[in-house]
Amino acid sequence: MKTNTSLMRKSHFLGTKIRNLRKRNNLTMEDLSARCVRVDLETAPSVSYLSMIERGKRVPSAAMLAVIAAVFQKEVDWFLDDEPEEQDITPLKGRRGGIGGMALEPSFLFSNEILQIAIPEMLSQTGTSGRKFAQLLIRAHQEHHQNHFPDLERAAEEVGLKRLPLSVDDLRVIVANLGLRVKWFDRAPQEVIDESGMRSQAVLTSFFDAPNVIQLNNRLKKHPTRLKYELARHIGHCVLHNKEGLNTVLSVGGSKVDDDELNRVSSTTVDQKDILDAWRGFESSFFAGALLCPKVPFRQLLDRQGYEIGVNKLVDVSASVAMRRMTAVSPYSHWHYFDAYAPGKLKAVYRGNGIPLPWGNMREVQDPCQHWAVFRMINEPSSGSSAQISILNVGDEPRIYCCESVKVSDLAGNEHVLCAGIDLNPAIEAQGGDALSMAADLKDVCAKSGGSSAIPPAIKTSLMSVSKILNINWIERGAQIDARLICSRGAVCPRQPSCYQKCHLGG
């Protein structure tokens, strides 16, 4: 019989394993506790004690662990294995997508106190700024919730009354009703070097001058869609954050700039202001999208237009606002969105479908895959639809993606590519199809054809059906042309032979 001391020495993954087993069997803590009672009333854990076990706050007695093991028909030693299978300890997220999780075990190493010491040191040694870290936290939060933030949606709807479209004059009325005034200033674009060493043009576009003045760059007068977004974002800041002066500077092009120092070097220490700054920026940005494209009327418009990227022109908003809102209002939740600048910088990322990052928005990599549609478009002339069906291994599973991209220029004159896409596997499975087998078959066909191939008739028929069910026109267009094998890094290129050595960006 194992003693409690020996259990403690081998219990680092115990709580996580119990939690993941419970969730995989769709049991609540109340359900599991009740089942344990039926096995042995005397040693069964209560709901509160079970919660502490799962969080690593308590170690069950040998007898209690035997009861839990009996419920799940496992050997006791399975819970005490110090080298468990990855699926036993990885946080179970089902189909929610987003950034992959890891088990925070042993739990005492992930206490608030230890993390507060370790995180600043990690950021300092890796050269990661506090702002980048804050943005990563927010992106993980956004993807975990699959871009659904009902409280922000409601706040925007109360202000905009669900009107679609809103004109600049409509927004000026809202500004006035909030007791705000608008002033204008002149500022030309300047060259900046961002945190990763990339040069680009940046321009200060607006800032909030507390307590009640929105300062706007005169250049916005020639760009009404950007003007609308800037006004909407400042409205969001004032509504959500009571007109406080924090996080009020907006810019386009390079990294975040302020009125005094366009080439500011960001600190690698974690400044609490960076965290709060980034969070309030996200909230205000989400509010702006919800104000300009309210959920119900915008979803109805998307349905009528088959989710065409050009829908932004019908409501006079930027393509970026429209594409970001697609990921939030669509009844289909498996979306991604990229905003890519040359030579290989992702300025914005959303991965509600868990698609791996092709390059990254924290650093450039040395072995990019040139076959991602979003990056092929950066240095290539584009005409017509850019729809693309892609096959990508995620973990050990092949998945079928479809995306549509568009090349645009920002207010500072930098060209960049916006890309919206979806994971098709869940949609195929929802229709009774075997998505993994279909993806594997399509992968094999493409591999045998040098990396791209016409889609076989049976698979094309299935994709056409999915296109109609989801009512996304560009899936059908993508199915009419060759599908492409893509990879997350050149080192894992699935093409035979590997294309990494002979490929370069735009090649």
C-alpha positions as CSV (number, residue, x, y, z in Angstrom):
1,M,0.0,0.0,0.0
2,K,1.4,3.4,-1.0
3,T,1.9,5.9,1.9
4,N,0.8,9.5,1.7
5,T,4.5,10.5,1.6
6,S,5.1,8.5,-1.5
7,L,2.0,9.8,-3.1
8,M,3.1,13.4,-2.5
9,R,6.4,12.7,-4.2
10,K,4.7,11.3,-7.3
11,S,1.6,13.5,-7.5
12,H,2.8,16.4,-9.7
13,F,0.4,15.5,-12.6
14,L,-2.3,13.8,-10.5
15,G,-4.7,16.7,-10.2
16,T,-4.4,17.6,-13.9
17,K,-5.0,14.0,-14.9
18,I,-8.1,13.7,-12.8
19,R,-9.5,17.0,-14.1
20,N,-8.9,16.0,-17.7
21,L,-10.4,12.6,-17.3
22,R,-13.4,14.1,-15.6
23,K,-13.9,16.6,-18.5
24,R,-13.3,14.0,-21.2
25,N,-16.2,12.0,-19.7
26,N,-18.4,15.2,-19.4
27,L,-18.6,14.9,-15.6
28,T,-19.0,17.8,-13.2
29,M,-17.2,17.7,-9.9
30,E,-20.6,17.0,-8.3
31,D,-21.0,14.0,-10.7
32,L,-17.6,12.6,-9.9
33,S,-18.0,13.1,-6.2
34,A,-21.4,11.3,-6.4
35,R,-19.9,8.3,-8.3
36,C,-17.1,8.1,-5.7
37,V,-19.7,7.9,-3.0
38,R,-21.3,4.9,-4.7
39,V,-17.9,3.2,-4.7
40,D,-17.0,3.9,-1.1
41,L,-19.0,6.4,1.1
42,E,-16.3,6.6,3.8
43,T,-13.3,7.7,1.6
44,A,-15.1,9.5,-1.3
45,P,-13.9,13.1,-1.7
46,S,-16.4,15.9,-1.3
47,V,-16.8,18.4,-4.1
48,S,-14.7,21.1,-2.4
49,Y,-11.9,18.6,-1.6
50,L,-12.0,17.3,-5.2
51,S,-11.6,20.8,-6.4
52,M,-8.5,21.2,-4.2
53,I,-7.1,18.0,-5.5
54,E,-7.5,19.1,-9.1
55,R,-5.8,22.4,-8.4
56,G,-2.9,20.7,-6.7
57,K,-3.8,22.1,-3.3
58,R,-4.3,18.7,-1.7
59,V,-3.0,15.2,-2.2
60,P,-5.6,12.4,-1.8
61,S,-5.0,9.5,0.6
62,A,-4.1,6.2,-1.0
63,A,-7.6,4.9,-0.2
64,M,-9.3,8.0,-1.8
65,L,-7.2,7.8,-4.9
66,A,-8.1,4.1,-5.2
67,V,-11.8,5.2,-5.2
68,I,-11.2,7.7,-7.9
69,A,-9.3,5.2,-10.0
70,A,-12.1,2.7,-9.7
71,V,-14.6,5.3,-11.1
72,F,-12.5,5.8,-14.2
73,Q,-11.4,2.1,-14.4
74,K,-7.8,3.0,-14.2
75,E,-4.9,1.5,-12.2
76,V,-3.7,3.7,-9.3
77,D,-0.2,3.8,-10.8
78,W,-1.6,5.5,-13.9
79,F,-2.3,8.6,-11.9
80,L,1.2,8.6,-10.4
81,D,3.2,8.1,-13.6
82,D,5.8,10.9,-13.7
83,E,6.1,10.6,-17.5
84,P,2.5,10.6,-18.7
85,E,1.2,10.8,-22.2
86,E,0.8,14.3,-23.4
87,Q,-3.0,14.0,-23.9
88,D,-3.3,13.0,-20.2
89,I,-2.0,16.3,-18.9
90,T,-2.6,18.9,-21.7
91,P,-5.6,21.1,-20.8
92,L,-8.6,19.9,-22.7
93,K,-10.0,22.6,-25.0
94,G,-12.1,20.5,-27.3
95,R,-12.7,22.4,-30.5
96,R,-12.2,25.8,-29.1
97,G,-9.0,26.4,-30.9
98,G,-6.5,29.1,-30.0
99,I,-3.1,28.7,-28.5
100,G,-2.3,25.2,-27.3
101,G,-2.1,24.7,-23.5
102,M,0.3,23.0,-21.2
103,A,-0.1,21.5,-17.7
104,L,1.0,23.9,-15.0
105,E,2.5,21.1,-12.9
106,P,4.1,20.8,-10.3
107,S,1.6,23.4,-9.2
108,F,3.8,25.0,-6.6
109,L,6.2,26.1,-9.4
110,F,3.3,28.1,-11.0
111,S,2.2,30.1,-7.9
112,N,1.7,33.8,-8.3
113,E,4.8,34.5,-6.3
114,I,7.1,32.3,-8.4
115,L,5.7,33.6,-11.7
116,Q,6.1,37.2,-10.6
117,I,9.8,36.5,-10.1
118,A,10.4,34.3,-13.2
119,I,8.4,36.2,-15.9
120,P,10.4,39.5,-15.8
121,E,13.7,37.5,-15.9
122,M,12.4,35.4,-18.9
123,L,11.4,38.5,-20.8
124,S,14.7,40.3,-20.1
125,Q,16.8,37.3,-21.2
126,T,14.7,36.7,-24.4
127,G,14.4,40.4,-25.3
128,T,10.6,40.3,-25.2
129,S,9.1,43.6,-24.2
130,G,6.5,43.9,-21.5
131,R,4.1,45.2,-24.1
132,K,4.6,42.2,-26.4
133,F,4.0,39.9,-23.4
134,A,0.8,41.8,-22.5
135,Q,-0.4,41.5,-26.1
136,L,0.3,37.7,-26.0
137,L,-1.7,37.4,-22.8
138,I,-4.6,39.3,-24.4
139,R,-4.5,37.3,-27.6
140,A,-4.6,34.0,-25.6
141,H,-7.6,35.4,-23.7
142,Q,-9.3,36.5,-26.9
143,E,-8.7,33.1,-28.6
144,H,-9.8,31.1,-25.5
145,H,-13.2,33.0,-25.7
146,Q,-13.3,32.7,-29.5
147,N,-13.7,36.5,-29.8
148,H,-17.0,36.5,-27.9
149,F,-17.3,39.4,-25.5
150,P,-21.0,40.1,-24.9
151,D,-20.5,42.9,-22.4
152,L,-18.5,44.9,-24.9
153,E,-21.0,44.1,-27.6
154,R,-23.8,45.4,-25.4
155,A,-21.9,48.6,-24.4
156,A,-21.4,49.4,-28.1
157,E,-25.0,48.7,-29.0
158,E,-26.3,51.0,-26.2
159,V,-24.2,53.8,-27.8
160,G,-24.8,53.1,-31.5
161,L,-28.4,51.7,-31.2
162,K,-27.4,48.9,-33.6
163,R,-27.4,51.2,-36.6
164,L,-25.6,50.0,-39.7
165,P,-23.9,51.9,-41.3
166,L,-22.8,54.7,-39.1
167,S,-21.5,57.8,-40.9
168,V,-18.8,60.2,-39.7
169,D,-21.6,62.7,-38.9
170,D,-23.4,60.0,-36.8
171,L,-20.2,59.4,-34.8
172,R,-19.6,63.2,-34.4
173,V,-23.1,63.4,-32.8
174,I,-22.2,60.6,-30.4
175,V,-18.9,62.4,-29.6
176,A,-20.9,65.5,-28.8
177,N,-23.5,63.6,-26.7
178,L,-20.6,62.3,-24.6
179,G,-19.4,65.8,-23.9
180,L,-16.3,65.5,-26.1
181,R,-14.8,67.9,-28.5
182,V,-12.7,67.3,-31.6
183,K,-9.5,69.2,-32.5
184,W,-7.1,68.7,-35.4
185,F,-3.3,68.6,-35.7
186,D,-0.8,68.1,-38.5
187,R,1.8,65.2,-38.4
188,A,3.5,63.6,-41.4
189,P,4.6,59.9,-41.4
190,Q,8.2,59.3,-40.2
191,E,10.5,56.3,-40.5
192,V,10.6,54.2,-37.3
193,I,12.4,51.0,-36.3
194,D,10.2,48.6,-34.3
195,E,11.1,46.2,-31.5
196,S,12.2,43.5,-34.0
197,G,14.5,45.9,-35.9
198,M,12.2,46.4,-38.9
199,R,11.9,49.7,-40.6
200,S,8.6,51.2,-41.7
201,Q,6.7,54.4,-42.0
202,A,4.6,55.3,-39.0
203,V,2.2,58.2,-38.3
204,L,0.5,59.4,-35.2
205,T,-3.2,59.5,-36.0
206,S,-5.0,60.6,-32.8
207,F,-4.9,60.8,-29.1
208,F,-7.2,61.7,-26.2
209,D,-6.5,64.9,-24.4
210,A,-8.1,64.5,-21.0
211,P,-10.6,65.3,-19.9
212,N,-12.7,65.8,-23.0
213,V,-10.8,66.5,-26.3
214,I,-10.1,64.0,-29.1
215,Q,-7.1,65.2,-31.1
216,L,-7.2,63.9,-34.7
217,N,-4.5,64.1,-37.5
218,N,-5.6,66.2,-40.5
219,R,-4.6,63.3,-42.7
220,L,-7.7,61.4,-41.5
221,K,-10.0,63.7,-43.4
222,K,-8.9,62.0,-46.6
223,H,-9.4,58.5,-45.1
224,P,-13.0,58.4,-43.8
225,T,-13.0,54.7,-42.9
226,R,-9.9,55.2,-40.7
227,L,-11.4,58.4,-39.3
228,K,-14.6,56.4,-38.3
229,Y,-12.5,53.7,-36.6
230,E,-10.4,56.3,-34.7
231,L,-13.6,58.1,-33.5
232,A,-15.2,54.8,-32.6
233,R,-12.2,53.7,-30.6
234,H,-12.0,56.9,-28.6
235,I,-15.7,56.7,-28.0
236,G,-15.1,53.2,-26.6
237,H,-12.3,54.4,-24.4
238,C,-14.5,57.1,-22.9
239,V,-17.5,54.9,-22.4
240,L,-15.6,51.9,-21.0
241,H,-12.9,53.7,-19.0
242,N,-14.6,56.9,-17.9
243,K,-12.5,59.3,-20.0
244,E,-9.2,58.5,-18.3
245,G,-6.1,59.6,-20.1
246,L,-4.4,56.1,-20.1
247,N,-4.0,54.3,-23.5
248,T,-5.2,57.1,-25.7
249,V,-2.5,57.3,-28.4
250,L,-3.2,55.7,-31.8
251,S,-0.9,55.3,-34.7
252,V,-0.5,53.3,-37.9
253,G,2.5,51.7,-39.6
254,G,5.2,51.0,-37.1
255,S,5.1,50.1,-33.5
256,K,3.1,52.1,-31.0
257,V,4.2,55.7,-31.1
258,D,3.6,58.8,-29.0
259,D,3.7,62.5,-29.7
260,D,7.2,63.0,-28.3
261,E,9.1,59.9,-29.3
262,L,8.4,58.0,-32.5
263,N,11.4,55.7,-32.1
264,R,10.8,54.8,-28.5
265,V,12.6,51.7,-27.3
266,S,10.2,49.5,-25.3
267,S,11.4,48.1,-22.0
268,T,11.9,44.3,-21.5
269,T,10.7,44.6,-17.9
270,V,7.1,44.0,-17.1
271,D,5.5,47.3,-16.3
272,Q,2.0,47.0,-15.0
273,K,1.1,50.0,-17.1
274,D,1.9,48.0,-20.2
275,I,-0.5,45.3,-19.2
276,L,-3.3,47.8,-18.4
277,D,-2.5,49.8,-21.6
278,A,-2.7,46.8,-23.8
279,W,-5.9,45.5,-22.2
280,R,-7.7,48.8,-22.5
281,G,-6.5,49.1,-26.1
282,F,-8.0,45.7,-26.9
283,E,-11.3,46.6,-25.2
284,S,-11.6,49.9,-27.0
285,S,-10.7,48.3,-30.3
286,F,-13.3,45.6,-29.9
287,F,-15.9,48.2,-28.9
288,A,-15.1,50.2,-32.0
289,G,-15.7,47.2,-34.3
290,A,-18.9,46.4,-32.5
291,L,-20.1,50.0,-32.8
292,L,-19.3,50.2,-36.5
293,C,-20.6,46.7,-37.3
294,P,-23.2,45.7,-34.7
295,K,-23.5,42.0,-34.4
296,V,-27.0,41.1,-35.6
297,P,-27.3,43.5,-38.6
298,F,-23.7,42.8,-39.7
299,R,-24.2,39.1,-39.5
300,Q,-27.4,39.5,-41.6
301,L,-25.4,41.5,-44.2
302,L,-22.7,38.9,-44.3
303,D,-25.3,36.2,-44.8
304,R,-26.7,38.1,-47.8
305,Q,-23.2,38.7,-49.2
306,G,-21.8,35.2,-48.7
307,Y,-19.1,36.6,-46.4
308,E,-17.3,38.4,-49.2
309,I,-14.4,40.4,-48.0
310,G,-15.6,43.4,-50.0
311,V,-18.6,43.7,-47.7
312,N,-16.7,46.5,-46.0
313,K,-17.5,48.8,-48.9
314,L,-21.2,48.4,-48.3
315,V,-20.9,49.8,-44.7
316,D,-18.0,52.2,-45.3
317,V,-15.6,50.6,-42.9
318,S,-12.0,49.4,-43.5
319,A,-11.4,45.8,-44.7
320,S,-9.6,45.2,-41.4
321,V,-12.6,46.1,-39.3
322,A,-15.0,44.0,-41.4
323,M,-12.7,40.9,-41.4
324,R,-12.1,41.1,-37.7
325,R,-15.8,41.4,-37.1
326,M,-16.4,38.3,-39.2
327,T,-14.5,36.2,-36.6
328,A,-16.7,37.6,-33.8
329,V,-20.2,37.5,-35.4
330,S,-20.2,34.4,-37.5
331,P,-22.1,31.4,-36.1
332,Y,-19.1,29.3,-37.2
333,S,-16.4,29.7,-34.6
334,H,-13.3,28.2,-36.3
335,W,-11.7,31.4,-37.8
336,H,-8.3,32.9,-38.1
337,Y,-7.2,36.4,-39.0
338,F,-3.8,37.7,-40.0
339,D,-2.5,41.2,-40.8
340,A,0.9,40.8,-42.5
341,Y,3.6,43.4,-43.4
342,A,6.7,42.7,-45.5
343,P,9.1,41.1,-45.2
344,G,7.5,38.8,-42.7
345,K,5.8,40.6,-39.8
346,L,2.4,39.8,-38.4
347,K,1.0,43.0,-36.9
348,A,-2.2,41.4,-35.7
349,V,-3.2,37.7,-35.1
350,Y,-6.3,35.9,-34.1
351,R,-6.5,32.1,-34.1
352,G,-9.8,30.9,-32.9
353,N,-9.3,27.8,-34.9
354,G,-5.8,27.0,-33.4
355,I,-3.9,27.3,-36.7
356,P,-0.2,27.5,-36.1
357,L,1.5,30.8,-36.6
358,P,3.2,30.8,-40.1
359,W,5.9,33.3,-39.0
360,G,5.0,35.2,-35.9
361,N,4.4,38.7,-34.6
362,M,7.0,38.6,-31.9
363,R,10.1,37.8,-34.1
364,E,11.0,36.8,-37.6
365,V,12.0,33.2,-38.3
366,Q,14.7,31.9,-40.6
367,D,12.7,29.2,-42.4
368,P,9.3,30.7,-43.4
369,C,6.9,28.7,-45.6
370,Q,6.4,30.7,-48.8
371,H,3.1,29.0,-49.7
372,W,0.8,30.7,-47.2
373,A,-1.5,32.9,-49.2
374,V,-1.1,35.8,-46.8
375,F,2.7,36.0,-47.5
376,R,2.6,35.2,-51.2
377,M,0.5,38.2,-51.7
378,I,2.9,40.7,-50.0
379,N,5.3,40.9,-53.0
380,E,3.1,39.6,-55.8
381,P,0.7,41.6,-57.9
382,S,-2.9,40.5,-57.1
383,S,-6.0,40.4,-59.2
384,G,-9.3,38.7,-58.7
385,S,-10.0,36.3,-55.8
386,S,-7.2,35.2,-53.6
387,A,-9.1,32.2,-52.2
388,Q,-6.9,29.3,-51.3
389,I,-7.5,25.8,-50.0
390,S,-4.5,24.7,-47.9
391,I,-3.5,21.5,-46.1
392,L,-1.5,21.9,-42.9
393,N,-0.4,19.4,-40.2
394,V,-1.5,20.5,-36.8
395,G,0.2,18.2,-34.4
396,D,0.0,14.8,-36.1
397,E,-3.3,15.6,-37.8
398,P,-3.8,17.0,-41.3
399,R,-6.4,19.8,-41.5
400,I,-8.0,21.6,-44.4
401,Y,-8.1,25.4,-44.3
402,C,-9.6,28.0,-46.7
403,C,-8.7,31.7,-46.6
404,E,-9.3,34.9,-48.6
405,S,-6.7,37.7,-48.6
406,V,-6.6,41.3,-49.7
407,K,-3.7,43.7,-50.1
408,V,-4.3,47.2,-48.7
409,S,-2.2,50.3,-47.8
410,D,-2.3,51.9,-44.4
411,L,-2.4,55.6,-43.6
412,A,1.4,55.8,-43.5
413,G,1.7,54.3,-47.0
414,N,2.8,50.8,-46.0
415,E,1.3,48.0,-48.0
416,H,0.1,45.0,-46.0
417,V,-2.1,41.9,-46.5
418,L,-5.2,41.1,-44.5
419,C,-6.3,37.4,-44.4
420,A,-9.4,35.8,-43.0
421,G,-9.7,32.0,-43.0
422,I,-11.5,29.0,-41.5
423,D,-10.7,25.5,-40.4
424,L,-12.9,23.3,-42.6
425,N,-12.5,20.0,-40.6
426,P,-15.2,20.7,-38.1
427,A,-17.6,21.7,-40.9
428,I,-16.9,18.5,-42.8
429,E,-17.4,16.4,-39.7
430,A,-20.7,18.2,-38.9
431,Q,-22.0,16.9,-42.3
432,G,-21.0,13.3,-41.4
433,G,-17.7,13.4,-43.3
434,D,-14.4,11.9,-42.2
435,A,-12.4,15.1,-42.2
436,L,-9.1,13.6,-41.2
437,S,-9.2,10.9,-43.9
438,M,-10.2,13.6,-46.5
439,A,-7.4,15.8,-45.4
440,A,-4.9,12.9,-45.5
441,D,-6.1,12.0,-49.0
442,L,-5.7,15.6,-50.2
443,K,-2.3,15.9,-48.6
444,D,-1.1,12.7,-50.4
445,V,-2.4,14.0,-53.7
446,C,-0.6,17.3,-53.3
447,A,2.6,15.7,-52.1
448,K,2.7,13.5,-55.1
449,S,2.2,16.5,-57.4
450,G,5.0,18.5,-56.0
451,G,3.1,20.3,-53.3
452,S,-0.1,21.5,-55.1
453,S,-2.8,19.7,-57.0
454,A,-6.3,20.0,-58.4
455,I,-8.8,18.8,-55.8
456,P,-10.2,15.3,-56.5
457,P,-13.9,15.4,-57.5
458,A,-15.2,13.7,-54.4
459,I,-13.4,16.1,-52.0
460,K,-14.4,19.0,-54.2
461,T,-18.0,18.0,-54.0
462,S,-17.8,17.9,-50.2
463,L,-16.1,21.3,-50.0
464,M,-18.8,22.8,-52.3
465,S,-21.4,21.4,-50.0
466,V,-19.7,22.9,-47.0
467,S,-19.4,26.3,-48.8
468,K,-23.2,26.4,-49.3
469,I,-23.9,25.3,-45.8
470,L,-21.6,27.9,-44.2
471,N,-22.6,30.4,-46.9
472,I,-19.0,31.5,-47.5
473,N,-18.5,32.1,-51.2
474,W,-14.7,32.0,-51.2
475,I,-14.6,28.3,-50.1
476,E,-16.3,27.5,-53.5
477,R,-13.8,29.6,-55.4
478,G,-10.9,28.1,-53.5
479,A,-12.1,24.6,-54.4
480,Q,-11.9,25.4,-58.1
481,I,-8.2,25.9,-58.1
482,D,-5.2,23.9,-56.9
483,A,-4.9,23.1,-53.2
484,R,-1.5,23.8,-51.6
485,L,0.5,22.0,-48.9
486,I,1.7,24.5,-46.3
487,C,3.7,24.2,-43.1
488,S,4.3,26.1,-39.9
489,R,8.1,26.2,-40.5
490,G,10.3,25.2,-43.4
491,A,12.1,22.6,-41.2
492,V,8.9,20.5,-41.2
493,C,8.0,21.0,-44.9
494,P,5.8,18.1,-46.0
495,R,6.8,18.4,-49.7
496,Q,9.0,15.7,-51.2
497,P,11.7,16.8,-51.7
498,S,11.5,19.6,-49.1
499,C,11.2,23.0,-50.8
500,Y,12.9,25.0,-48.0
501,Q,16.4,25.1,-49.6
502,K,15.1,26.3,-52.9
503,C,12.4,28.7,-51.7
504,H,12.6,32.3,-50.6
505,L,9.9,34.9,-49.9
506,G,8.1,35.8,-53.1
507,G,9.9,33.0,-55.0
